[in-house]
């Protein structure tokens, strides 16, 4: 079944669910009545106590509603949820109008940004979101009409609120849920926060969970389809088999917007750090031409890797100046005991460059305290740092987790997982990234995850795409040789599978630079296939 055609022609099904944002006073009135009905039915409120369920956080929330449609009958609201914003009152006027027309009493002002903060305290994760410039919200007040609570409506409602969040650029969510529902929310991509215990509200025990919307996998990516339709059409329509609340299964893998609709990751080019360091290549003259940096800018690469202490000083200065001028970030590979880091800090300050340390640590051998010292030194110098975990693919949890604990103690914000021997397969990549992400999320510390894979086993490209699907925020690649995933192949696949913009002139310039300066040979005929695969397009679904 083609869902795009199906959604474009709602008359193909007589029974449907329609998910859309609620913003009018009429819609909100229906939602608050439904909330009161559900909570009264569950024994939380007295059925006669009030007719609307409104609290202090509704003024600062966006809402999604689930409507049942059948033939010519008027649609019926059967479910809803909200996302609480840290700032703003998107429905303040509609709420004021509702209160005035209904005569309901206005709730007091909220005491914290989120109910989770008020009940349990989440300053660490809130501070991280602010520092990492990620938009954090709290999901909550998810209700389903009693007659519709036996089916998959709950899953679709959660994915609809995810989709609404993505529509507004929100990628991190908190929630307090009853312990009996932790399993349900885990299947929806949430992680239970370890060490937080639980709290109580109106005699109900609640446990804290967090979800990273950049890391949805498998069927959870139905949220991305919800995002697409909510943004494009203002509504996400899901057909029903019949009136018995049986939702039609969604063929995730066959959907034309997938498999990589979730996002197209940042790319880092490691060519200059992997090529042979001949005198000609590393001369100040070639580095000063900056043609390589301009090629990276043309293909949309955001950063490049260098080994600063193996470079001629003038070459490093010119690279730093050029990267700063073009808005590229420089990642400098260093060992945990590398001396002279202050010289890099001076370079960054001199040219106003975005310079980040890639602190290399062997997952099987590096002492955790040495890594910690280097990270602390980077922080003292005002340099951003990424912990590069070499041979991470060979380390089991008993080896990996002490290093992760040290990274957590050092408050690292970015971690690069490396398969330097090329021994892992795509399934292993997905499991490794999921394990690491869960480790940090469950400890209230979301983290950016990068992936670097060797091509010794011939699976670098497949592993890189698996890393993208598993939620990696950045992929390291190279054009120089077979040591890592070939950048030219990665660019083409992300363009075709994720809608990542790639222009013909930019791609040709990149390949031409490699041919002229590295002796690269187009043995696969990539350039002859360019007209068939490269179009100038806007990225889909991001």
Secondary structure, 3 states (H helix, E strand, C coil): CCHHHHHHCHHHCCEEEEEEEECCHHHHHHHHHHHHHHHHHCCCCCCCCCCCCCCCCHHHEEEEEEEEEECCCCCEEEEEEEEECCCCCCCHHHHHHHHHHHCCCCCCCCCCCCHHHHHCCCHHHHHHHHHCCCCEEEEEEEEECHHHCCCCHHHHHHHHHHHHHHHCCCCEEEEEECHHHHHHHHHCCCEECCCCCEEEECCEEEEEEEEECCCCCHHHHHHHHHHHHHHHCCCEEEEECCCCCCECCCCHHHCCCCCCCCCCCEEEECHHHHCCCCCCCCCHHHHHHCHHHHHHHHCCCCEEEECHHHCCHHHHHHHHHHHHHHCCEEEEEEECCCCCHHHHHHHHHHHCCEEEEEEEEECCCCCHHHHHHHHHHHHHCCCEEEEEEECHHHCCHHHHHHHHHHHHHCCCCEEEEEECCCCCCHHHHHHHHHHHHHHHHCCCCCCEEEEEEECCCCCHHHHHHHHHHCCCCEEEEECCCCCECEHHHHHHHHHHHHCCCCCHHHHHHHHHHHHHHHCCCCCCCHHHHHHHHCCCCCCCCC
